[in-house]
Amino acid sequence: MIEVELKAHLRDRAATQAAVAAFARPIGGVDKRDSYWHGPDWRRNGDTRGFRIRSELGSTTVTFKDKRPEGGIEINREREFEVLDAEAFVEFAQRLGCEPFFEKRKRGLAYKASASPGAEDEATIEIVEVAGLGDFIEIEVLLDDEDPRRLALAQGEIRALLARALVAEGDIEPRFYSELLMDAGLVARP
């Protein structure tokens, strides 16, 4: 799966939420607890490959990505799978030499919307508070492949939705949350 997404700082969460509610349909609350892990031998190799363990709505999902930022929008090849026993998976990861790096929690509301009638892909919009960092809007479109035409359309749709949410392009945050947490002194640099 290919994830095309951006995140932006919110200056006025209430105004953004009202704007989004005017054109998107609510799909529920967001409460995501993420634990980020380094892969084996990361200290010796300087390896950035790792994975995320997400607890959400009573389930646990493991995700790993190949990330590629393009002008404030991330294009990620994403793979994920659900685990039935989170504690057993953590023990398994530690036995393989993996180490936890940091944790992040996001809470807020999620919506679904299309930027325009006839858009090929529907986007997920989340208006969230990231613990320690403040309020953000995240807009994401999922694609089956990296077809250049569909990637370009998805990027355009995401930017159009950001404008409809009354968020300026200048508020797009190109850094990863891990970088923001490190810059804020909330996570130690590796």
Number of C-alpha atoms within 10 A of each C-alpha: 14 21 22 26 23 26 24 21 22 22 14 12 18 11 14 20 19 12 16 24 16 11 16 19 14 16 13 12 15 18 16 17 17 19 17 20 22 21 20 18 13 16 11 7 8 9 12 11 13 19 20 21 24 21 17 13 11 5 12 19 16 19 16 18 18 12 15 12 15 12 11 17 21 21 23 19 19 14 14 14 11 13 14 11 10 17 10 11 15 16 12 12 17 15 11 12 13 19 18 17 18 18 18 18 17 21 17 17 18 22 20 19 20 19 22 12 6 8 13 13 17 19 24 21 28 26 27 25 21 17 14 14 15 13 19 24 26 20 25 23 21 20 17 10 12 16 10 9 8 15 19 13 14 25 21 13 24 26 21 15 22 25 14 16 21 17 22 15 13 9 16 21 19 17 14 12 14 18 14 16 20 14 12 12 11 16 16 12 12 9
